[in-house]
Structures are given as C-alpha cells and as structure tokens.
Amino acid sequence: MSAPDVVVLDYGSGNVHSAAKALEAAGARVELTADRDRVLAADGLLVPGVGAFSAVMDALRAVRGDELIDRRLAGGRPVLGICVGQQVMFESGEERGVVTAGLGQWPGTVTALRAPTVPHMGWNTVEADDDSRLFAGLHDERFYFVHSYAAHEWTLDPHPAIPAPIVTWAEHGERFIAAVENGPLTSTQFHPEKSGAAGLRLLSNWLGTF
C-alpha cells in the first residue's frame, strides 16, 4: 500500500516544519501548501496552530483555510488539528476579555487555564477511552503540551445515526480536552511532533484511519 498524501496547511503557523517531519517519520508523503486544489485532494490535512486564537483565525481566513477545512469535512475527508489548531475548531475563543469566532465545528468556547502555573508546558498524561483509535497502544504514554488556553467542556449533542465522538481529557489545575476523535475531524491539544516515539505512534494511528 502506498504512503498516504498529507498536506500540512501552510498559513504562517510556526510549527509547520516540525509537524511535516514528524508526519514523514510516521509514514506519510507530506506537502506544505495552502493551494486549494492540493488541500482538497490530499488524503489527510493537518492544521497546525501556535500563538493566539485570534491571530490563528486571521491567518487561516487569509488563505481561506476556514472554507477548505469545512469542504473537506463535509466530504468526510480527514483533518487533524494540533494545539491552537484544535482550539479553533470550537465556536469561539476568549482571550483577555475579547471573544473571537472560531470555525464552529464544535460548540463551546476556549478559555484560559485556571492553574497554579500557566502556561501548561511539559509532559503530561491523558485519559484516553479504551475505544480510541488515535491512542491505540498509547494508554500509558505522556505527551508534550504548551498552552495557556483550552476547551474545558464537551457539549456536542450526540446524533443517533452517527458514532459518538471520543473525547480524551488531561488535567493541569483543572480538566481540559486533550484530544477529540469526531468522524473525519481529529484534534490534539498537545504537540505530537514534540512527543517523541509516542507522538509518532499517534500520528501513525491517525494515518491508519484514512
């Protein structure tokens, strides 16, 4: 079987090259681009994200990334969001009292972590469901987080005809959403590309869902 083609959406986010290298190590053919045709044709799309929610949304819209992500998901084509790339999948993000509209794939608002130490930076465990495909073989592993904001609630109403999303949690001062598996849309708050062998295995697991 040939290696899957994955586009890393190149819209100015800082971790695109490390994400691309990790995907290659996990077995994908990788292209860094925001070209509409390439983004829509790829087997998978990775949406990285570093920095402020509002800045990421502005940069995504500048390359029409919001439309491309929506088109892919409407067609059941896999998308993986990482760090702020997970956060922008929610309805909105609140930073210093300013609310910015997100992509609205899931209900909810991303807010500041309430913890003794912020940002949450370093290795942490996650609470993965036994049925998770993303975390298959990884239930005792640690992953690398760097963030000050997170989604703290999962409020998407289940649809009787669609398998329920699998939500993975972590804790830093309080519980927050560490990863989501929702049909073609997958996301992680942590950085698989910075998480060593466990991160590569997780990316390989994602590639295996295509």
Disulfide bonds with the S-S distance in Angstrom:
none
